[in-house]
């Protein structure tokens, strides 16, 4: 592919985003009248099953996260037909893992950042996983769906409201799924608590909290991996940049997009100090990174209100010393659960108001963990949740089921980041969420993660 072809492909990608996004884009905080006007013409992807088949997969992005996902795919006997990465050595290494698993060497696409546009045209691929830097998720997902492929994108999904609408409309028009790979929705604790909620143990839900609190300073300043691109986000946006790890499980607990939805958000950020201090303590004079200006506050706190009046607090902090914490709290009229460490309390459980252990509730262990827990724990992958997520994704394809987390979940959860940026910019003013389902959230059944037997 020539440099002229690369420019043309980039222009096509930008035009595709603009055309698909224009139909759903509305000004932040304004009434979303365009959605209601178009709702009758839209064909929903809610409860649309994946085509039943033995999936033939491709992976775009063979770095640290992509290689980890590949290991989970191979552990559950997924067929990997193609791999793509701009670093040929990474693609070759990933291909060697596929070959070591007894499969034919996959086709490789390593000729520049737009070579994925050739991969998505292949007729021996029907499901594509995207594990690339965030800014590439939307164009890659759009290209995959345009060429008739289902696609699963890594967190945090997409990065702008325009992109949220773009993937929704592309999915509805192509009749292909865009799935968010939110592994935290498949953790042992998260799935156990979800089933307890639907068994009525917590009563009527009232509020929840989630977070991504993770000291990433060394990673952000690394000269490899995510350090090559993720730190840049802190020079561009001030808000809740990575919400879905903490938010996804809480959204599932509350039935968001399934009887309730996000309505409005307010967001505020602390001052930025952590990255400046780390740079001062670790970088030599003359390092080009001294010219960077970091604007993202060290702690962002966002508060979401739902249509049913529930509240969700979502926090983001990656540039200060703090043990890893996703909070993962859900509270109702009869009790509450909070993670890190996991603990639970029900009304009347103990007169001195001390928390109890979740180990007393193993009867609510999720069937996925009952069947695949041993393999999941042995595989690593964030305590096993990665394998459970991949196993379930392939199960949905192999059995022709609707995906657990569809394009509407992806859009709603991902929209928290750009909305938080806008709220912070406006002095923590409230901003409204689009209704990506055009009102269909009211009749939608609860998540299959909760009901699967």
Secondary structure, 3 states (H helix, E strand, C coil): CCHHHHHHHHHHHHHHHHHHHHCCCCCCCCCCHHHHHHHCCCCCCCCCCCCCCCCEEEEECCCHHHHHHHHHHHHCCCEEEEEECCCHHHHHHHHHHHHHCCCCCCEEECCCCCCHHHHCCCCCCCEEEECCCHHHHHHHHHHHHHCCCEEEEECCCCCCHHHHHHHHHHHHHHCCCEEEECHHHHCHHHHHHHHHHHCCCCCCEEEEEEEEECCCHHHHCCCCHHHHCHHHHHHHCCCCCCCHHHHHHHHHHHCECCCECEEEEEEEECCCCHHHHHHHHHCCCCCHHHHCCCCCCCCEEEEEEECCCCEEEEEEECCCCCCCECCCEEEECCEEEECCCCEEEECCCCCCCCCECHHHHHHHCCHHHHHHHHHHHHHCCHHHHHHHHHHHHHHHHHCCCCCCCCHHHHHHHHHHHHHHHHHHHCCCCCEECCCCCCCHHHCCCCCHHHHCC
